[in-house]
Amino acid sequence: MGEWWETVEARAMTKAHPVNPQRVVWEMSPRLPDDAIVTSDSGSCANWYARDYRVKRGQMASLSGGLASMGAAVPYAIAAKLAHPDRPVIALVGDGAMQMNNMAELITVAKYMDRWPDKRLVTCVFNNEDLNEVTWEQRVMNGNPRFDASQDIPDVRYSRFAELIGLKGVFVDDPKDLGSAWDEALSADRPTVLEVKTDPEIAPLPPHISFKEAKKFMFAMTRDEDAAHVIRDTARQVVNKVLRREDAD
């Protein structure tokens, strides 16, 4: 049943411009070694971490959940690497948290990487030029449209910054290249920044959603300008989630 639903989910995954953020973690999960350690920042990337990371026995994972502290993923990854220098570590980070302090923490990665027998520390950046979690909270919790003045953030080439300080940089803006990009990052001989240009209009739905929640969500979205494609794609996600839950029951 699990493999069948994974195939269904892959085929039903919402088309995005350019890359669906859900696919980032969906492509990562089966490629991780059994001893991998995964950290996630707060923000919308935590939704994809919760929905699409299939933890294997022997792996470790951490998330700044209750505190919801932005900028935690790379420090968590460094701590994990210092504690387990022979294990691969992956940090999932949004671009807002990356600009807050995680870029600076990459300098710490470069400082200590020679001490690690296993050099693999992959920082995966979801670059959507949006403070995405807050954007969706404003829409769903308050019924407000996106407020560009507070939500827009600069488009920074994080992968190039990585190369400037001696790390490896990989940039992806085509979903067809995502799987091979993960393979490249997970086999690199040094810490890597995997930067993916993701679509900010893919709704970060929780792992479980009721019809009541979906109805409220859709009503809120009607107040956003040019939201028709968002509503259509979100409806597809909702239906897939509901059918999956009913089948499991």
Secondary structure as the mmCIF struct_conf table of DSSP 4:
data_model
#
loop_
_struct_conf.conf_type_id
_struct_conf.id
_struct_conf.beg_label_comp_id
_struct_conf.beg_label_asym_id
_struct_conf.beg_label_seq_id
_struct_conf.end_label_comp_id
_struct_conf.end_label_asym_id
_struct_conf.end_label_seq_id
HELX_RH_AL_P HELX_RH_AL_P1 GLY A 2 ALA A 12
BEND BEND1 MET A 13 MET A 13
HELX_LH_PP_P HELX_LH_PP_P1 THR A 14 LYS A 15
BEND BEND2 HIS A 17 PRO A 18
STRN STRN1 VAL A 19 VAL A 19
HELX_RH_AL_P HELX_RH_AL_P2 PRO A 21 MET A 28
HELX_RH_3T_P HELX_RH_3T_P1 SER A 29 ARG A 31
BEND BEND3 LEU A 32 LEU A 32
TURN_TY1_P TURN_TY1_P1 ASP A 34 ASP A 35
STRN STRN2 ILE A 37 SER A 40
BEND BEND4 SER A 42 GLY A 43
HELX_RH_AL_P HELX_RH_AL_P3 SER A 44 ASP A 52
HELX_LH_PP_P HELX_LH_PP_P2 VAL A 55 LYS A 56
TURN_TY1_P TURN_TY1_P2 ARG A 57 GLY A 58
STRN STRN3 MET A 60 LEU A 63
BEND BEND5 GLY A 66 LEU A 67
TURN_TY1_P TURN_TY1_P3 MET A 70 GLY A 71
HELX_RH_AL_P HELX_RH_AL_P4 ALA A 73 ALA A 83
TURN_TY1_P TURN_TY1_P4 PRO A 85 ASP A 86
BEND BEND6 ARG A 87 ARG A 87
STRN STRN4 VAL A 89 GLY A 94
HELX_RH_AL_P HELX_RH_AL_P5 ASP A 95 ALA A 97
HELX_RH_PI_P HELX_RH_PI_P1 MET A 98 ASN A 102
HELX_RH_AL_P HELX_RH_AL_P6 MET A 103 TYR A 112
HELX_RH_3T_P HELX_RH_3T_P2 MET A 113 ARG A 115
BEND BEND7 PRO A 117 ASP A 118
STRN STRN5 LEU A 121 ASN A 127
BEND BEND8 GLU A 129 GLU A 129
STRN STRN6 ASP A 130 ASP A 130
HELX_RH_AL_P HELX_RH_AL_P7 ASN A 132 ASN A 142
HELX_LH_PP_P HELX_LH_PP_P3 ASN A 144 ARG A 146
HELX_RH_AL_P HELX_RH_AL_P8 ASP A 148 GLN A 151
STRN STRN7 ASP A 152 ASP A 152
HELX_RH_AL_P HELX_RH_AL_P9 TYR A 158 LEU A 164
TURN_TY1_P TURN_TY1_P5 ILE A 165 GLY A 166
STRN STRN8 LYS A 168 VAL A 172
BEND BEND9 ASP A 174 ASP A 174
HELX_RH_3T_P HELX_RH_3T_P3 PRO A 175 ASP A 177
HELX_RH_AL_P HELX_RH_AL_P10 LEU A 178 LEU A 186
TURN_TY1_P TURN_TY1_P6 SER A 187 SER A 187
BEND BEND10 ASP A 189 ARG A 190
STRN STRN9 THR A 192 LYS A 197
STRN STRN10 THR A 198 THR A 198
TURN_TY1_P TURN_TY1_P7 PRO A 200 GLU A 201
BEND BEND11 ILE A 202 ILE A 202
BEND BEND12 PRO A 207 PRO A 207
HELX_RH_AL_P HELX_RH_AL_P11 PHE A 211 MET A 221
TURN_TY1_P TURN_TY1_P8 THR A 222 ARG A 223
BEND BEND13 ASP A 224 ASP A 224
TURN_TY1_P TURN_TY1_P9 GLU A 225 ASP A 226
HELX_RH_AL_P HELX_RH_AL_P12 ALA A 228 ALA A 248
#
